[in-house]
Amino acid sequence: MIFAVSGDLVSAAFFAFAGIFFDFFDGLAARALNAHSDVGLQLDSLADMVTSGVVPGIVMVQLLSQAITGHTLDIINVFAEDGWNTSIISYIPFIGLLITVGSAYRLAKFNVDTRQTSSFIGLPTPANTLLILSLPLVLAFQNSIQIEEIILNKWLLIILTLVSCILLNAELPLFALKFKTWGVKKNSIRYVFLIVCFALILLLKFIAIPIIIALYILISIFWKPSEI
């Protein structure tokens, strides 16, 4: 979050990805160590809110700022007397914080929704975070004039912000990637999906991430999560 606020979006992305990695395995670790508790459940949600709620919201603010002004915001000093442009356009980047609001609502619903024990209703916040944070990585490591024009289009970023908020809270059943067992029969779709993801990342690098998120949604639409 500190890196995102300071405009270092690449470091913010890598730290957020590390947080998502540990979030993926925390359930397995808790079950293996018999260390699950109500406190752990609450800490998990609070960590998700920072890593997969606050961080992607701030990153979107910075991307919108780049798209509109050509540079990231110094959010720490943005409201200083000489550091703030009072024109209406200067407020537009903060539309990105809708992702934080949408993520908070999605996480709160998840905590009280008994339907989401073995699958998800709506796009999980870590998946949405991977989508948003892949954009600065593409800009940093796979940039071209065409790619920059696409990613740093303010209208595209605003639409992506709104669509991500909708997907986070839509009544859309999606399969969970967390493994309760390692058996191939019960996890065949998961294993195939992970293999395809690995292949796409090798071929396309960070550009593969938005494709993977779209593939995840499509698989869930064509296969009922209860059957996966």
Disulfide bonds with the S-S distance in Angstrom:
none
